[in-house]
Amino acid sequence: MVAVTTRGHCGTIDIGLGVRRGRLSSTGGFFAFYPISIRGHVSGSGHVRMTAIAGPRTAHGTGRFGRGQGSGTWKGHGPSGVCSGVWRASRT
């Protein structure tokens, strides 16, 4: 998965994402030297809700998964302020 900032100063963040039985989890990635932890779920219809935490920073995202790919939006906050943007993921 890649999270791209469209507002704020968070940049582009690459995150390994795993999906098992409708549950999301991170499989790798760092932001500001902190490992990224993702928790969330995918509904039977493909709707996604997730929370990502990296040290003192937290972001919440929503979106949708389809055939081998997904996309959505996210908003986050931390010591340096607020960021928001879009995310996209594809099966490898």
Contacts in CASP RR format, 6 or more apart in sequence:
PFRMAT RR
TARGET T0000
AUTHOR 0000-0000-0000
METHOD contacts of the structure
MODEL  1
MVAVTTRGHCGTIDIGLGVRRGRLSSTGGFFAFYPISIRGHVSGSGHVRM
TAIAGPRTAHGTGRFGRGQGSGTWKGHGPSGVCSGVWRASRT
1 14 0 8 1.000
1 15 0 8 1.000
1 16 0 8 1.000
1 17 0 8 1.000
1 87 0 8 1.000
1 88 0 8 1.000
1 89 0 8 1.000
2 12 0 8 1.000
2 13 0 8 1.000
2 14 0 8 1.000
2 15 0 8 1.000
2 87 0 8 1.000
2 88 0 8 1.000
2 89 0 8 1.000
3 10 0 8 1.000
3 12 0 8 1.000
3 13 0 8 1.000
3 15 0 8 1.000
3 52 0 8 1.000
3 59 0 8 1.000
3 74 0 8 1.000
3 85 0 8 1.000
3 86 0 8 1.000
3 87 0 8 1.000
4 11 0 8 1.000
4 12 0 8 1.000
4 85 0 8 1.000
4 86 0 8 1.000
4 87 0 8 1.000
4 88 0 8 1.000
5 11 0 8 1.000
5 12 0 8 1.000
5 13 0 8 1.000
5 83 0 8 1.000
5 84 0 8 1.000
5 85 0 8 1.000
6 84 0 8 1.000
6 85 0 8 1.000
6 86 0 8 1.000
7 82 0 8 1.000
7 83 0 8 1.000
7 84 0 8 1.000
7 85 0 8 1.000
8 81 0 8 1.000
8 82 0 8 1.000
8 83 0 8 1.000
8 84 0 8 1.000
9 80 0 8 1.000
9 83 0 8 1.000
10 31 0 8 1.000
10 76 0 8 1.000
10 83 0 8 1.000
11 83 0 8 1.000
13 29 0 8 1.000
13 31 0 8 1.000
13 36 0 8 1.000
14 29 0 8 1.000
15 26 0 8 1.000
15 28 0 8 1.000
15 29 0 8 1.000
15 36 0 8 1.000
15 38 0 8 1.000
15 52 0 8 1.000
16 26 0 8 1.000
16 27 0 8 1.000
16 28 0 8 1.000
16 29 0 8 1.000
17 24 0 8 1.000
17 25 0 8 1.000
17 26 0 8 1.000
17 27 0 8 1.000
17 38 0 8 1.000
17 89 0 8 1.000
18 24 0 8 1.000
18 25 0 8 1.000
18 26 0 8 1.000
18 27 0 8 1.000
19 42 0 8 1.000
19 65 0 8 1.000
22 41 0 8 1.000
22 42 0 8 1.000
22 44 0 8 1.000
23 39 0 8 1.000
23 40 0 8 1.000
23 41 0 8 1.000
23 42 0 8 1.000
24 38 0 8 1.000
24 39 0 8 1.000
24 40 0 8 1.000
24 41 0 8 1.000
24 42 0 8 1.000
24 48 0 8 1.000
24 50 0 8 1.000
25 38 0 8 1.000
25 39 0 8 1.000
25 40 0 8 1.000
26 35 0 8 1.000
26 36 0 8 1.000
26 37 0 8 1.000
26 38 0 8 1.000
26 52 0 8 1.000
28 35 0 8 1.000
28 36 0 8 1.000
29 35 0 8 1.000
29 36 0 8 1.000
30 36 0 8 1.000
30 54 0 8 1.000
31 54 0 8 1.000
31 57 0 8 1.000
32 54 0 8 1.000
32 55 0 8 1.000
32 57 0 8 1.000
34 54 0 8 1.000
34 55 0 8 1.000
34 57 0 8 1.000
35 54 0 8 1.000
36 52 0 8 1.000
36 53 0 8 1.000
36 54 0 8 1.000
37 52 0 8 1.000
37 53 0 8 1.000
37 54 0 8 1.000
38 50 0 8 1.000
38 51 0 8 1.000
38 52 0 8 1.000
38 53 0 8 1.000
39 50 0 8 1.000
39 51 0 8 1.000
40 48 0 8 1.000
40 49 0 8 1.000
40 50 0 8 1.000
40 51 0 8 1.000
41 48 0 8 1.000
41 49 0 8 1.000
41 50 0 8 1.000
42 48 0 8 1.000
42 65 0 8 1.000
46 64 0 8 1.000
46 65 0 8 1.000
46 66 0 8 1.000
47 62 0 8 1.000
47 63 0 8 1.000
47 64 0 8 1.000
48 61 0 8 1.000
48 62 0 8 1.000
48 63 0 8 1.000
48 64 0 8 1.000
48 65 0 8 1.000
48 70 0 8 1.000
48 72 0 8 1.000
49 60 0 8 1.000
49 61 0 8 1.000
49 62 0 8 1.000
49 63 0 8 1.000
50 60 0 8 1.000
50 61 0 8 1.000
50 62 0 8 1.000
51 58 0 8 1.000
51 59 0 8 1.000
51 60 0 8 1.000
51 61 0 8 1.000
52 58 0 8 1.000
52 59 0 8 1.000
52 60 0 8 1.000
52 61 0 8 1.000
52 74 0 8 1.000
53 59 0 8 1.000
56 78 0 8 1.000
56 79 0 8 1.000
57 76 0 8 1.000
57 77 0 8 1.000
57 78 0 8 1.000
57 79 0 8 1.000
58 76 0 8 1.000
58 77 0 8 1.000
58 78 0 8 1.000
59 74 0 8 1.000
59 75 0 8 1.000
59 76 0 8 1.000
59 77 0 8 1.000
59 83 0 8 1.000
60 74 0 8 1.000
60 75 0 8 1.000
60 76 0 8 1.000
61 72 0 8 1.000
61 73 0 8 1.000
61 74 0 8 1.000
61 75 0 8 1.000
61 87 0 8 1.000
62 72 0 8 1.000
62 73 0 8 1.000
62 74 0 8 1.000
63 70 0 8 1.000
63 71 0 8 1.000
63 72 0 8 1.000
63 73 0 8 1.000
63 87 0 8 1.000
64 70 0 8 1.000
64 71 0 8 1.000
64 72 0 8 1.000
65 89 0 8 1.000
68 90 0 8 1.000
68 91 0 8 1.000
69 88 0 8 1.000
69 89 0 8 1.000
69 90 0 8 1.000
69 91 0 8 1.000
70 88 0 8 1.000
70 89 0 8 1.000
70 90 0 8 1.000
71 86 0 8 1.000
71 87 0 8 1.000
71 88 0 8 1.000
71 89 0 8 1.000
72 86 0 8 1.000
72 87 0 8 1.000
72 88 0 8 1.000
73 84 0 8 1.000
73 85 0 8 1.000
73 86 0 8 1.000
73 87 0 8 1.000
74 84 0 8 1.000
74 85 0 8 1.000
74 86 0 8 1.000
74 87 0 8 1.000
75 82 0 8 1.000
75 83 0 8 1.000
75 84 0 8 1.000
75 85 0 8 1.000
76 82 0 8 1.000
76 83 0 8 1.000
76 84 0 8 1.000
77 83 0 8 1.000
END
